[in-house]
Amino acid sequence: MQVQVDQSGKVNETNRPTALAMANGMDFSIRISAREKRKVVEELRRRRPGWKSKQIYLRMFATLLYLLLKDDIERMGRVIVDTEFSGAENQRDIKDWVLTLLRRQGIRVYRQQLVFQQIHRGKKEPPAHKLAWRVFKGYVKPDKIITAEDVLGEFSKK
């Protein structure tokens, strides 16, 4: 089964929430509030003073992606993540962190399962985009609300 993932509300926009959704036979969404994102950023700046803002936001996005996928990825084939962060280096960093988190939990996943590409083509909006946008706007409740503790907890595990 191939699943698409999209985001609505960028993680680096700390004045608004972020929603991530996957769709295509297996729909699931998460949402983190602006307040919780600010807590994550503040704490990661304290814990990792050498990290630039870009690193913090890449890791936060990757951790949110992990939290979205972790319960179902073993049953999925290919996971196509919309290119929210351009550049191969950024995508490699995101993929590496997601794979690290999944494998740390004993979840079997293959590097080639996670692919970054644009999912928006033409006028028709992909189901993942529709779901993420509706959760972001508050028209639909997310399947899971993410807290700063959920995100930060993944940085303290070994």
C-alpha positions as CSV (number, residue, x, y, z in Angstrom):
1,M,0.0,0.0,0.0
2,Q,1.3,3.4,-1.0
3,V,0.6,6.3,1.4
4,Q,1.0,10.1,0.9
5,V,1.9,12.5,3.7
6,D,1.4,16.2,3.7
7,Q,1.7,19.1,6.2
8,S,-0.3,22.2,6.7
9,G,1.2,25.0,8.7
10,K,4.9,24.9,8.6
11,V,6.8,23.8,11.7
12,N,9.0,27.0,11.6
13,E,5.9,29.2,11.8
14,T,5.6,29.2,15.6
15,N,2.6,31.5,15.6
16,R,0.3,28.9,14.1
17,P,-0.3,25.1,14.5
18,T,1.0,22.4,12.3
19,A,-1.0,19.4,11.1
20,L,0.5,16.3,9.4
21,A,-1.8,13.8,7.7
22,M,-1.4,10.6,5.8
23,A,-3.9,9.3,3.3
24,N,-4.6,6.7,0.6
25,G,-6.4,3.8,2.2
26,M,-4.9,4.5,5.6
27,D,-5.9,8.0,7.0
28,F,-4.4,9.4,10.1
29,S,-3.6,12.9,11.3
30,I,-1.8,14.7,14.1
31,R,-1.7,18.3,15.2
32,I,0.6,20.3,17.4
33,S,-0.3,23.8,18.6
34,A,1.8,26.9,18.1
35,R,2.3,27.1,21.8
36,E,3.6,23.5,22.0
37,K,6.0,24.1,19.0
38,R,7.4,27.2,20.8
39,K,8.1,25.0,23.9
40,V,9.9,22.5,21.7
41,V,12.1,25.2,20.1
42,E,12.9,26.8,23.4
43,E,13.9,23.5,25.0
44,L,15.9,22.3,22.1
45,R,17.8,25.6,22.0
46,R,18.5,25.1,25.7
47,R,19.6,21.4,25.2
48,R,21.5,21.9,22.0
49,P,23.0,25.4,22.0
50,G,25.1,24.6,18.9
51,W,22.1,23.8,16.8
52,K,21.0,26.4,14.3
53,S,17.3,27.1,13.9
54,K,17.2,25.1,10.7
55,Q,18.4,22.0,12.5
56,I,15.8,22.4,15.2
57,Y,12.9,22.7,12.6
58,L,14.2,19.8,10.5
59,R,14.4,17.6,13.6
60,M,11.0,18.8,14.8
61,F,9.4,18.0,11.4
62,A,11.1,14.6,11.3
63,T,9.9,13.8,14.8
64,L,6.3,14.7,13.9
65,L,6.6,12.6,10.8
66,Y,7.8,9.7,13.0
67,L,4.9,10.2,15.4
68,L,2.5,10.1,12.4
69,L,3.9,7.0,10.9
70,K,5.2,4.8,13.7
71,D,2.1,2.7,14.4
72,D,1.4,1.8,10.8
73,I,4.6,2.0,8.8
74,E,5.3,-1.8,9.0
75,R,2.0,-2.4,7.1
76,M,2.8,0.2,4.5
77,G,4.7,-0.1,1.3
78,R,5.9,3.2,0.0
79,V,5.5,6.4,2.0
80,I,5.6,9.5,-0.2
81,V,6.2,12.7,1.8
82,D,5.5,16.0,0.2
83,T,8.6,18.0,-0.2
84,E,8.1,20.6,2.6
85,F,11.9,21.2,2.9
86,S,13.7,21.6,-0.4
87,G,17.1,20.2,-1.0
88,A,18.4,16.7,-0.9
89,E,20.5,17.4,2.2
90,N,17.5,18.4,4.2
91,Q,15.5,15.4,3.0
92,R,18.3,13.1,3.8
93,D,18.6,14.6,7.3
94,I,14.8,14.2,7.9
95,K,14.8,10.6,6.6
96,D,17.8,9.7,8.7
97,W,16.2,11.0,11.9
98,V,12.8,9.3,11.1
99,L,14.6,6.0,10.4
100,T,16.6,6.3,13.6
101,L,13.5,6.9,15.7
102,L,11.6,4.0,14.0
103,R,14.5,1.5,14.4
104,R,15.1,2.6,18.0
105,Q,11.6,1.3,18.7
106,G,12.3,-2.0,16.9
107,I,10.1,-1.1,14.0
108,R,11.3,-2.7,10.7
109,V,11.5,-0.2,8.0
110,Y,13.5,0.1,4.8
111,R,15.3,3.3,3.7
112,Q,13.6,3.1,0.3
113,Q,10.1,3.0,1.9
114,L,10.4,6.7,2.6
115,V,10.4,8.9,-0.5
116,F,10.2,12.7,-0.8
117,Q,8.4,14.1,-3.8
118,Q,5.8,16.7,-4.7
119,I,2.4,15.2,-4.3
120,H,0.4,18.2,-5.7
121,R,-0.1,17.8,-9.4
122,G,-2.6,19.7,-11.4
123,K,-5.8,21.1,-9.9
124,K,-6.8,18.1,-7.9
125,E,-5.7,18.2,-4.3
126,P,-4.3,14.9,-2.9
127,P,-6.3,13.3,0.0
128,A,-3.4,13.9,2.4
129,H,-3.3,17.6,1.6
130,K,-7.1,17.9,2.1
131,L,-6.9,16.1,5.4
132,A,-3.9,18.1,6.7
133,W,-5.6,21.3,5.7
134,R,-8.9,20.4,7.3
135,V,-7.2,19.4,10.6
136,F,-5.0,22.6,10.5
137,K,-8.1,24.8,10.1
138,G,-10.0,22.9,12.8
139,Y,-12.7,21.6,10.6
140,V,-11.8,18.0,11.5
141,K,-10.3,16.8,14.8
142,P,-6.9,15.2,14.6
143,D,-6.5,11.5,15.4
144,K,-3.9,12.6,17.9
145,I,-2.9,15.9,19.5
146,I,0.9,16.1,19.9
147,T,2.5,17.9,22.9
148,A,5.9,19.3,23.4
149,E,6.6,16.4,25.7
150,D,5.8,13.9,22.9
151,V,8.3,15.5,20.7
152,L,11.0,16.2,23.3
153,G,10.7,12.7,24.6
154,E,12.2,11.4,21.4
155,F,15.3,13.4,22.0
156,S,16.1,11.9,25.4
157,K,15.7,8.2,24.5
158,K,18.7,6.1,23.7
